[in-house]
Each structure stands twice: as C-alpha cells, then as structure tokens.
Amino acid sequence: MAGTEEITKEDDTPSEIATTQEPHVFGTVQKDDNSIIMIALNNFKGYEYIDVRQWWKPKDGSEYRPTKQGITIPVKHELDTLEEVISSLAKAKEYLDA
C-alpha cells in the first residue's frame, strides 16, 4: 500500500530482567524440582530494587531463568514499603504457625 510505513519494534530487550550488574542474592527457596523463589538486590538502568521472583530450570539442566512471576520493590524512597512487606509476611507466618 502506498504511503504506509513498516512499524518495527525498537526495543528488542529480552523479557528476562536485564541488569547492569550482578544481583546480590539474599536467599532462595526451593519451590519444586524445577523452580525456586529468589530474593535479591538488583540494579536496572541505575535503579536498585529488591526482587522477589520465581525462577525455573529448563529440562536440559541449564541454569535457572527468571519468570514474570514476582514483585520488585524500588529501594530509593521505598524502604517503608519493604518494611510493610516483611511485617505482613511475619503476620502470615504467625497465622500459619497458630
């Protein structure tokens, strides 16, 4: 068609977390044989955040890969949010232990 332009995707970044440096992993929790939940301090484009994310392991046995299932909590100006998350998780544990 005359006068139409091809629309291309300019951002071809992968769906996985693209970091500018290696994450600082605080811990992992084994969810099942092929997945873990990782808690880490990460950095994306100069912004630090706490990442709580599910990772999966391919059948070929290669390294774990991140999924879209998770949450990120920006560190800058969000320490109160992190405290609220920690407090809520502690309450959930108390409830389940009762």
Protein Blocks (a to p, Z undefined) as FASTA:
>chain_A
ZZiacdddfblcdfbdcdfbdcddfbdcdfblmbccddddddeehiacdddddddddfko
pacdddfbdcdddfbhplmmmmmmmmmmmmmmmmmmZZ
